[in-house]
């Protein structure tokens, strides 16, 4: 009961922080997700660094923070594309610096340092593409509904998959990677998420019912792949959780694993339907 209570309280606080940050203001949105990006990268580097792999933690965290803020400035029409130049310089520095660091495995250092940017920093930064909407004459407005819907759909999918999987799960979805996931759970979670998307279409009619349903389906499929991707990562490292910062829930990567694949997929989908 104590573990369940801890998990429940942590989960409610987690949801409240994410929802509040997205809905309240652009400053709260940027502040919270900059912190989350930094914590997630720090967690990843802490897991990977050992006697053979020595990623420069300060540089990759700084890169993740800057990339998010650069996307914010660009999407909010505060700055032009030149805002990304310092980030490109940072990427060059990561490559060139290995010539002088004299570490035992520079190739691994390169690969994992770049992975922090591609796998963690970029998906969080892309939330800005969903949050800021450009209108006629380059006017910019904020739309908290799209980024919030990504997380709500992911939460509904996870909850539905757990409930249906517990009650009906018999056929393993991907037993080699995640033995507990079932087809029944995944299908049940998808049905609940798509049903919620239909409701969103009536509450937020800036997209059609089909567009909302398509977004939900993208989130379900790619969110599941994101979950499995992190499961593969943890299985390779032989660990249960990526961290312990969230009591009862593990680490930051454990809570955002689905979104790291779902966010880029959602951005691609939304661009595709507006072409």
Secondary structure, 3 states (H helix, E strand, C coil): CHHHHHHHHHHHHHHHHHHHHHHHCHHHHHHHHHHHHHHHHHHHHHHHCCCCCCCCHHHHHHHHHHHHHHHHHHHCCCCCHHHHHHHHHHHHHHHHHHHHHCCCCHHHHHHHHHHHHHHHHHHHHCHHHHHEEECHHHCEEECHHHHHHHHHHHHHHHHHHHHHHHHHCCCEEECCCEEEEEHHHHHHHHHHHHHHHHHHHHHCCCCCHHHHHHHHHHHHHHHHHHHHHHHHHHHHHCCCCCCCCECCCECHHHHHHHHHHHHHHHHHHHHHHCC
